[in-house]
């Protein structure tokens, strides 16, 4: 039974008189925007916003346009969960080829933290790359033959060779990479961007997650990396799945048509509005905003996921797996379609990269499954004029060791290595055809321009026009931010 909490007329009037900007400045945060949506007040807040249905209006976000001119309007975060080997893909080291089978010099290995899986080894023989490298484009970037399509667009990419992660276990490293803290519970980067900048299309989530896998085995995705943490829950990433129901619980149950669902939503709106006025709990509004989003997605999701209007030459560009729902290739094409419709942040997660053994057999197929589609996504965005203001990133949570785990055998693998790993970026204001940072001759230690995880996230926000030090949320007595208490913009990669 609902118990009414009495408010004085003065309190009620003060609530009604709050302006939108002052509403955002209170503890209600984006919950206030959700209330504005329910009241139909958001529709006039964004110029050129996509048409919306129901009571929805575009969400401008807590910062609207950020603190300064943005280079990027949106982000595609491609994450290879399990960590691909930089030694075998993008960090070319001739010395490693020469030293194959020899012990890694003690001066190189040092005493840095290593995974417990190889810590007990008595021998650490260097293992050469499992495929040849060649130079690509006018930039002359060295790329493995395992990534020929990525190599072909090297002049559009910026490689960073010197990112390091103090965590050498998958989930803590992954969570730190995406939330700025190694333990679950903090908002993910996508949630922070959603909170800060809102959305350009109220019929689709601002933050979408799509998972895929080519080979069975390895580590799975970590849901904490798309969590809203302590931000209002409507900023959490919405997972798109393969199959007949891409987003769970969006479809109406048997016996309920769309008209009946609209009546149900209107009733929930009325009850929630009254409840919010009595309690001031912003999570009420977050939940209702998600109900409304689910209602609108009944129309928008089928349209986005229907590829019947894509010409054959586009499908062929993404590779043969594009025809299979749930694959990385299919998700890359869906990413382009979501970007065209105003989605701000998309996280593509390909799991299964944990090649502790049999890397010669297991690594090439995983590379094949992501090489052509990721290159096609960059090319497709570029040919449609969307790459300049879309930041695309491709990375794992850490790197792999230059030495063989368990010694040199036909089934050798590589262990976790947090000391350095390589990522590439494209579009969104980064320097195309460039490389940043330098590792030693064994791709084991950083010798020039180290990049911390917080630096990477600070730079991502900077390219979106956001000062990472000013994007904060007050929770449990302190102001939190994505970059915690660190982070600096990597000016050397900014165009």
Buried (B, 14 or more C-beta within 10 A) or exposed (E): EEEEEEBEEEEEEEBEEBEBEEBBEEEBBBBBBBBBBBEEBBBEBBEEBBEBBBBBBBBBBBBBBBBEEBBBBBBBBBBBBBBBBBBBBBBBBEEBEEBEEEEBBEEBBEEEEBBEBBEEBEEBBBBBBBBEBEEBBEBEBBBBBBBBBBBBBBBBBBBBBBBBBBBBBBBBBBBBBBBBBBEBEBBBBBBBBBBBBBBBBBBBBBBBBBBBBBBEEBBBBBBBBBBBBBBBBBBBBBBBBBEEEBBEEBBBEEEEEEEEBBEBBEEBBEEBBEBBBBEBBBBBBBBBBBBBBBBBBBEBBEEBBEBEEBEEEBBEBBBEBBEEBBBBBBBBBBBBBBBEBBBBBBBBBBBBBBBBBEBBEBBBEBBBBBBBBBBBBBBBBBEEEBBBBBBBBBBBBBBBBBBBBBBBEEEBBBBBBBBBBBBBBBBBBBBBBBBBBBBBBBBBBBEEBBBBBBBBBBBBBBBBBBBBBEBBBEBEEEEBBBBBEBBBBBEBBBE
